[in-house]
Amino acid sequence: MSASPKGNLIVISGPSGVGKSSIIDAVLDGTRSEFSVSATTREPRRGETDGVDYHFTTREDFLDAIASGRVLEWAEYGGNLYGTLRAPVEDAIRRGDSVILDIENDGAKQVRQAFPSAVLIFITPPDLDELEKRLRGRGDTADADVEKRLAVASQQIAEAPDVYNHIVENRGLDTAITQILDILSLPSAVTRRM
């Protein structure tokens, strides 16, 4: 009797405005994979559902989960903790499903240390001018926020080769999606959120 197939842990990261969400949606639609819902200590916003948008928890419980090793990766933004719970990821991988994380560089470093076999993919824009056009084209980002995001993007892009296994330049969404699907070579199936 052969062992059941194991899934992969996949990190898809990139700066704001690079097309990451569209790419992740396409990967989820075209593969047997799940999207990992992050845990957070921030309060739910109007319309958000626990277990769908985030796993909402208290700061005390989150810190306890970190201390006991139940959090795979985590970071603090704006005074709130965000992270990936280990158990749902490991359960999915044991079932043979792959799990996709949408996290920043610091989280990717933690994943790489905890799961050396993880596939870490960074999506980069053709250049920062193109990224600025995309951010401004959204129409929902103030000028000061665009400048901040570009500064963060520049830092993320510079660090990416030392963190990720694969760098994919998004010159066109279809091409970038195809490249990532080729990297992953995941079996097709229905996807679901964890």
ABEGO torsion letter per residue (X at the ends): XBBBBBBBBBBBBEBBGAGAAAAAAAAAAABBBBBBBBBBABBBBBGBBBGAABBBBBAAAAAAAAAAGABABBBBBGGBBBBBBAAAAAAAAAAGBBBBBBBBAAAAAAAAAABAABBBBBBBBABAAAAAAAAAAAGABBAAAAAAAAAAAAAAAAAAAAABABBBBBABAAAAAAAAAAAAGBBBBBBBBX
